[in-house]
Amino acid sequence: MMREWQDCIQDFGFEVMKITDRYYFESLYFREENGILFELATDGPGFTVDSTIESLGKELDLPPFLEGKRAEIEAKLVPIE
């Protein structure tokens, strides 16, 4: 489906950046002539790929490509009350 959107956007004359796998979803980026960046993203596979619905939000889930930065990311988080 993302490839179809890529083709459609390119047919309108916009340069599409590569389709990016974000682990929880795929994203496609493009800029319009005034420089505004747009992102289209898929619904899936979704945030339940590595957690159950019941456990979502109880711990910080990170995609594998960010696991190496877990300590750095967690150090910048402020608890939500």
C-alpha positions in Angstrom: 0.0 0.0 0.0 2.8 2.4 0.8 4.3 1.9 -2.6 1.0 2.9 -4.2 1.0 6.1 -2.1 4.6 6.7 -3.1 3.7 6.4 -6.8 0.7 8.7 -6.5 2.6 11.4 -4.7 5.4 11.2 -7.2 2.8 11.5 -10.0 1.8 14.9 -8.5 5.4 16.0 -8.9 6.6 15.7 -5.3 9.9 14.1 -4.4 9.3 11.2 -2.0 11.9 10.2 0.5 12.4 6.5 1.0 9.8 4.5 2.8 11.1 3.9 6.3 10.5 1.0 8.6 9.8 2.3 12.1 9.2 -1.2 13.5 5.7 -0.3 14.8 4.7 1.2 11.4 6.1 2.3 8.0 6.5 5.9 7.1 6.7 7.8 3.9 7.9 11.4 3.9 7.7 14.2 1.3 7.9 18.0 1.2 5.6 20.3 -0.6 6.9 23.4 -2.4 6.9 25.6 0.7 9.1 23.1 2.6 6.4 21.6 4.8 7.3 18.0 5.6 4.4 15.5 5.4 4.5 12.0 6.9 2.1 9.2 5.9 2.2 6.1 8.2 0.6 2.7 8.2 -1.5 1.5 11.0 0.4 -1.8 11.5 1.8 -3.8 12.7 1.1 -1.5 15.7 2.3 -1.1 19.2 1.1 -4.5 20.3 3.9 -6.1 18.2 5.9 -6.4 21.4 3.4 -5.8 24.2 -0.1 -6.8 25.1 -2.9 -4.2 25.0 -3.2 -4.6 28.8 0.5 -3.8 29.4 0.7 -0.8 27.0 2.0 2.3 28.7 3.2 0.6 31.8 6.8 0.4 30.7 8.8 2.1 28.0 8.7 0.0 24.8 11.4 0.9 22.2 11.9 -0.4 18.7 15.0 -2.5 18.4 16.9 0.3 16.6 16.6 2.5 19.7 17.4 -0.2 22.4 21.0 0.9 22.4 19.9 4.4 23.5 17.5 3.2 26.2 19.5 4.7 29.2 19.8 8.0 27.4 16.1 8.2 26.5 14.9 7.1 29.9 17.2 9.7 31.6 15.3 12.5 29.7 11.8 11.3 30.6 9.7 13.1 33.1 7.0 11.0 34.9 3.4 11.7 33.9 1.1 12.2 36.9 
